[in-house]
Amino acid sequence: MRAIWKGALTFGLVNVPVKVYSATEDHDVPLHQVHNKDGGRIRYQRICEVDGEVVPYSDIDRAYDDGERTVVLTKEDLESLPSERSREIDVVEFVPSDQVDLLTLDRAYYLEPDSASPKAYVLLRRTLEDTDRTAIVRFSLRQKTRLAALRVRGDVLVLQTLLWADEVREAAFPSLDESVRISSKELEMSAALVDSFAKDFDPEEFTDEYQAELRTLIDAKLEQGDALDTAATFGEEEEADSGGEVIDLMEALRASVERSRAARDGTGESASKKSGSASSDSSKSASSGKTSTAKSKPASKSSTSKGSTAKSSATKSSASKTPAKKTAKAS
């Protein structure tokens, strides 16, 4: 990792030199736009609306428009502001950790000690752990003043920027003001449903299936060229029936609890057939099947075993079906 910022954590007279690293990264497959006729890449140019000329980035200033007048802010104007001149992360206060609203959490950064001795760094980390407190800090990054929460993750101090109070919208929904009667039996069944799904959270168990399928499609095109039947890449899949609105809440809760219990007892397949929908295990195997089928070539037996009559129509419809939609959304 490469440090994006260097400065010092300060609280009282204590000064902790640190390096700042981005703690997260985007795993999406990078895509760009091309001309569908010849594959030529589409690029954007900065064109002045007054003279119609292409303007280099070095000649561009910022401006604010209030609807009637425009104020131009030069680079010198912006550099005169005090924000970027500060290289300190100032601790404003220490608050109980449960008082930090998760809705306000934004970008996360790792802090690495940047001194010969990490004693001050470890002292601050231990203090936050022992007191179960989160430090609210203020600092400047990329010409903006930031508010952030400083907390502990394992052996590392994590700086997580916070949204300002006026950046969080108020949830004002009239439907939530209506009086709703929840019976004790409904609460009991709902709690039983929660209990049937209860387990420890492991983020490694979850994958971004869309990005995996997109990567599979790209790899197949690289290996076999553009003349590729997308049905042979992803396999044919029926669109799931979204169903209607559930009217009987108790019945839905009861059915969900029974299905979850049946799945735990090893009878999830029969319970799934009775309920008219696929279980989570079968959907996982379908997803796995898509991946393995995707890597096979269009001429494989698995893609030709469905009969010549069904193949011609099914292949045409599936070619404009799920994979095509997903690729279009990505681009």
C-alpha positions as CSV (number, residue, x, y, z in Angstrom):
1,M,0.0,0.0,0.0
2,R,1.1,3.6,-0.6
3,A,0.5,6.3,1.9
4,I,-1.8,9.0,0.7
5,W,-1.2,11.5,3.5
6,K,1.3,12.1,6.4
7,G,0.7,14.1,9.5
8,A,0.3,13.7,13.3
9,L,-2.5,12.7,15.6
10,T,-2.7,15.3,18.5
11,F,-4.7,15.2,21.7
12,G,-3.7,17.5,24.5
13,L,0.1,17.7,24.5
14,V,0.5,14.2,22.9
15,N,1.7,14.0,19.4
16,V,1.5,10.8,17.4
17,P,3.1,10.9,13.9
18,V,1.2,8.7,11.4
19,K,0.9,7.7,7.8
20,V,-2.6,7.4,6.3
21,Y,-3.5,4.6,3.9
22,S,-6.8,3.9,2.2
23,A,-8.4,0.9,3.9
24,T,-10.7,-0.1,1.1
25,E,-10.6,-0.6,-2.6
26,D,-13.1,-1.1,-5.4
27,H,-13.2,-4.7,-6.8
28,D,-15.4,-3.9,-9.8
29,V,-14.1,-4.9,-13.2
30,P,-13.0,-1.7,-15.0
31,L,-15.0,-1.0,-18.1
32,H,-14.9,1.9,-20.7
33,Q,-17.2,3.0,-23.4
34,V,-16.6,2.1,-27.1
35,H,-18.3,2.8,-30.5
36,N,-20.5,-0.3,-31.2
37,K,-19.8,-0.1,-34.9
38,D,-16.0,-0.2,-34.9
39,G,-15.0,-0.7,-31.2
40,G,-13.3,2.8,-31.1
41,R,-12.9,4.0,-27.6
42,I,-15.1,7.0,-26.5
43,R,-13.2,9.8,-24.8
44,Y,-14.4,13.0,-23.2
45,Q,-13.0,16.4,-24.0
46,R,-13.4,19.6,-21.9
47,I,-14.8,22.1,-24.4
48,C,-15.4,25.7,-23.6
49,E,-19.0,26.8,-24.3
50,V,-17.9,30.3,-25.3
51,D,-15.3,29.7,-27.9
52,G,-15.9,26.0,-28.6
53,E,-12.2,25.1,-28.0
54,V,-10.8,22.1,-26.1
55,V,-9.4,23.4,-22.8
56,P,-6.4,21.7,-21.1
57,Y,-6.9,20.8,-17.5
58,S,-4.2,23.2,-16.4
59,D,-6.2,26.1,-17.7
60,I,-9.4,25.2,-15.8
61,D,-10.6,27.1,-12.7
62,R,-13.6,26.4,-10.5
63,A,-16.7,28.5,-10.2
64,Y,-19.9,28.8,-8.2
65,D,-23.3,29.8,-9.8
66,D,-26.1,31.1,-7.6
67,G,-28.5,31.1,-10.5
68,E,-27.9,34.8,-11.5
69,R,-24.2,35.4,-11.1
70,T,-21.1,33.2,-11.4
71,V,-18.1,33.6,-9.0
72,V,-14.8,32.2,-10.4
73,L,-12.4,30.7,-7.9
74,T,-8.8,30.5,-9.1
75,K,-6.2,28.0,-7.9
76,E,-4.6,30.8,-5.9
77,D,-8.0,31.5,-4.2
78,L,-8.4,27.9,-3.1
79,E,-4.8,27.6,-2.0
80,S,-5.3,30.6,0.3
81,L,-7.7,28.6,2.4
82,P,-6.2,27.2,5.6
83,S,-7.5,23.7,5.3
84,E,-4.7,22.1,3.3
85,R,-1.9,23.8,5.2
86,S,-2.7,21.8,8.3
87,R,-1.0,18.4,8.7
88,E,-2.6,17.5,12.0
89,I,-5.5,15.2,13.0
90,D,-6.9,17.0,16.0
91,V,-8.8,15.0,18.6
92,V,-11.9,17.0,19.5
93,E,-13.5,14.7,22.0
94,F,-13.8,11.1,23.1
95,V,-17.3,9.7,23.0
96,P,-19.0,6.3,23.8
97,S,-18.5,4.1,20.8
98,D,-22.2,3.2,20.6
99,Q,-23.1,6.9,20.1
100,V,-21.5,7.0,16.6
101,D,-24.4,6.5,14.2
102,L,-23.4,3.9,11.5
103,L,-25.3,5.9,8.9
104,T,-22.8,8.7,9.2
105,L,-19.7,6.5,8.5
106,D,-18.0,7.1,5.2
107,R,-14.5,6.3,3.9
108,A,-12.1,4.3,6.0
109,Y,-8.3,4.8,6.4
110,Y,-5.6,2.8,8.2
111,L,-3.1,4.8,10.3
112,E,0.5,3.5,10.6
113,P,2.9,4.9,13.2
114,D,5.5,7.1,11.5
115,S,8.2,7.4,14.2
116,A,11.2,5.5,15.5
117,S,9.1,4.4,18.6
118,P,5.4,3.5,18.3
119,K,4.8,3.9,22.0
120,A,2.5,6.9,21.7
121,Y,0.5,5.1,19.0
122,V,0.1,1.9,21.1
123,L,-0.8,4.0,24.2
124,L,-3.6,5.7,22.3
125,R,-4.8,2.4,20.9
126,R,-4.8,0.8,24.3
127,T,-6.6,3.7,25.9
128,L,-9.4,3.6,23.3
129,E,-9.8,-0.2,23.9
130,D,-9.8,0.0,27.7
131,T,-12.3,2.9,27.8
132,D,-14.5,1.7,25.0
133,R,-14.4,5.1,23.5
134,T,-14.2,6.5,20.0
135,A,-12.2,9.6,19.3
136,I,-13.9,12.3,17.2
137,V,-11.3,14.1,15.2
138,R,-11.0,16.9,12.7
139,F,-8.5,17.1,9.8
140,S,-8.0,18.3,6.2
141,L,-7.7,16.1,3.2
142,R,-7.8,17.1,-0.5
143,Q,-8.9,20.7,0.2
144,K,-11.7,19.7,2.4
145,T,-12.2,19.8,6.2
146,R,-13.2,16.3,7.4
147,L,-14.8,15.1,10.6
148,A,-13.9,11.5,11.4
149,A,-14.1,8.7,14.0
150,L,-10.9,7.2,15.3
151,R,-11.3,3.7,16.5
152,V,-9.4,0.4,16.9
153,R,-9.5,-2.6,14.5
154,G,-7.2,-5.3,15.7
155,D,-3.8,-3.8,16.3
156,V,-4.4,-0.8,13.9
157,L,-6.0,2.6,14.4
158,V,-8.7,3.2,11.8
159,L,-9.8,6.7,10.8
160,Q,-13.3,6.7,9.3
161,T,-14.6,9.9,7.9
162,L,-18.1,11.0,9.0
163,L,-20.8,12.7,7.1
164,W,-21.7,16.1,8.4
165,A,-25.0,16.4,10.2
166,D,-26.6,18.4,7.4
167,E,-25.6,15.7,4.9
168,V,-27.8,13.0,6.5
169,R,-31.4,13.3,5.2
170,E,-34.3,13.1,7.6
171,A,-36.5,10.0,7.3
172,A,-39.9,11.5,7.1
173,F,-42.4,8.9,5.9
174,P,-46.1,9.4,6.7
175,S,-46.7,5.7,6.4
176,L,-44.6,5.1,9.6
177,D,-46.9,7.4,11.6
178,E,-49.8,5.0,11.2
179,S,-50.8,2.8,14.1
180,V,-49.9,-0.8,13.6
181,R,-51.0,-3.6,15.9
182,I,-48.4,-6.4,16.3
183,S,-49.6,-9.4,18.3
184,S,-47.5,-11.4,20.7
185,K,-47.8,-14.5,18.5
186,E,-46.4,-12.6,15.5
187,L,-43.5,-11.3,17.6
188,E,-42.9,-14.9,18.8
189,M,-42.9,-16.3,15.2
190,S,-40.7,-13.5,14.0
191,A,-38.2,-14.1,16.8
192,A,-38.2,-17.8,15.9
193,L,-37.4,-16.9,12.2
194,V,-34.5,-14.7,13.3
195,D,-33.2,-17.5,15.5
196,S,-33.3,-20.0,12.6
197,F,-31.1,-17.7,10.6
198,A,-28.8,-16.7,13.5
199,K,-25.0,-17.3,13.1
200,D,-21.7,-15.4,13.4
201,F,-21.1,-13.1,10.5
202,D,-18.2,-14.0,8.2
203,P,-17.8,-11.6,5.2
204,E,-15.7,-14.2,3.4
205,E,-18.8,-16.3,2.8
206,F,-20.3,-13.6,0.5
207,T,-19.1,-12.9,-3.0
208,D,-20.2,-10.4,-5.7
209,E,-21.8,-12.8,-8.2
210,Y,-22.4,-10.1,-10.8
211,Q,-18.7,-9.2,-11.0
212,A,-17.7,-12.9,-11.1
213,E,-20.0,-13.5,-14.0
214,L,-18.8,-10.4,-15.8
215,R,-15.2,-11.6,-15.4
216,T,-16.3,-15.1,-16.7
217,L,-17.8,-13.5,-19.8
218,I,-14.7,-11.4,-20.4
219,D,-12.4,-14.4,-20.0
220,A,-14.5,-16.4,-22.4
221,K,-14.4,-13.7,-25.0
222,L,-10.6,-13.4,-24.7
223,E,-10.2,-17.1,-25.2
224,Q,-12.8,-17.7,-28.0
225,G,-13.3,-14.3,-29.7
226,D,-16.4,-12.3,-30.2
227,A,-18.3,-15.0,-32.0
228,L,-19.5,-16.4,-28.7
229,D,-22.9,-17.6,-27.7
230,T,-23.7,-16.1,-24.3
231,A,-26.0,-19.0,-23.5
232,A,-23.0,-21.3,-23.7
233,T,-21.1,-19.0,-21.4
234,F,-23.7,-18.6,-18.6
235,G,-26.2,-21.3,-19.4
236,E,-29.9,-20.8,-19.7
237,E,-31.7,-19.7,-16.6
238,E,-35.4,-19.0,-16.0
239,E,-36.4,-15.7,-14.6
240,A,-37.5,-16.0,-11.1
241,D,-41.2,-15.3,-10.3
242,S,-41.3,-12.3,-8.1
243,G,-44.7,-13.3,-6.8
244,G,-47.4,-11.1,-5.3
245,E,-47.5,-9.1,-2.0
246,V,-47.7,-11.3,1.1
247,I,-51.0,-10.5,2.9
248,D,-50.9,-13.0,5.8
249,L,-47.9,-12.0,7.9
250,M,-48.3,-14.9,10.3
251,E,-48.4,-17.4,7.5
252,A,-45.3,-16.0,5.9
253,L,-43.4,-16.1,9.2
254,R,-44.6,-19.7,9.9
255,A,-43.6,-20.9,6.5
256,S,-40.2,-19.2,6.7
257,V,-39.5,-20.8,10.1
258,E,-40.6,-24.3,8.9
259,R,-38.4,-24.0,5.7
260,S,-35.4,-22.9,7.7
261,R,-35.8,-25.8,10.2
262,A,-36.3,-28.3,7.3
263,A,-33.1,-27.0,5.7
264,R,-31.1,-27.5,8.9
265,D,-32.5,-31.1,9.3
266,G,-31.4,-32.0,5.8
267,T,-34.8,-31.9,4.2
268,G,-34.5,-28.5,2.6
269,E,-35.1,-29.9,-0.9
270,S,-38.5,-31.3,-0.2
271,A,-39.5,-28.2,1.8
272,S,-38.4,-26.0,-1.1
273,K,-40.6,-28.0,-3.5
274,K,-43.6,-27.6,-1.3
275,S,-43.1,-23.9,-1.0
276,G,-42.8,-23.4,-4.7
277,S,-39.4,-21.8,-4.7
278,A,-35.7,-22.8,-4.8
279,S,-33.7,-23.1,-1.5
280,S,-30.6,-21.1,-0.9
281,D,-28.5,-24.2,-1.4
282,S,-29.9,-24.9,-4.9
283,S,-29.4,-21.3,-5.9
284,K,-25.7,-21.5,-4.8
285,S,-25.3,-24.7,-6.9
286,A,-26.9,-22.9,-9.9
287,S,-24.5,-20.1,-9.5
288,S,-21.6,-22.6,-9.3
289,G,-23.0,-24.3,-12.4
290,K,-23.0,-21.0,-14.3
291,T,-19.3,-20.5,-13.6
292,S,-18.3,-24.0,-14.7
293,T,-20.5,-23.9,-17.8
294,A,-19.1,-20.4,-18.6
295,K,-15.7,-21.8,-19.0
296,S,-16.8,-24.5,-21.4
297,K,-16.9,-23.9,-25.1
298,P,-20.1,-23.5,-27.1
299,A,-19.5,-26.9,-28.8
300,S,-19.6,-28.8,-25.5
301,K,-22.1,-31.6,-25.0
302,S,-23.7,-29.8,-22.1
303,S,-24.8,-27.0,-24.3
304,T,-26.2,-29.3,-27.1
305,S,-28.0,-31.9,-25.1
306,K,-31.3,-30.1,-24.9
307,G,-32.6,-31.0,-28.3
308,S,-32.3,-29.3,-31.7
309,T,-35.8,-27.9,-31.6
310,A,-35.5,-26.1,-28.3
311,K,-31.9,-25.1,-29.0
312,S,-32.6,-22.7,-31.8
313,S,-35.3,-20.7,-30.0
314,A,-33.8,-20.9,-26.5
315,T,-30.4,-19.8,-27.6
316,K,-31.7,-16.8,-29.4
317,S,-33.8,-15.7,-26.4
318,S,-31.1,-16.4,-23.9
319,A,-28.5,-14.4,-25.9
320,S,-30.6,-11.3,-25.2
321,K,-31.5,-12.4,-21.7
322,T,-29.7,-12.2,-18.4
323,P,-26.0,-11.9,-19.5
324,A,-26.7,-9.2,-22.1
325,K,-28.7,-7.2,-19.6
326,K,-25.9,-7.4,-17.0
327,T,-23.2,-6.4,-19.5
328,A,-25.3,-3.4,-20.6
329,K,-25.7,-2.2,-17.1
330,A,-22.0,-2.5,-16.4
331,S,-21.1,-0.4,-19.4
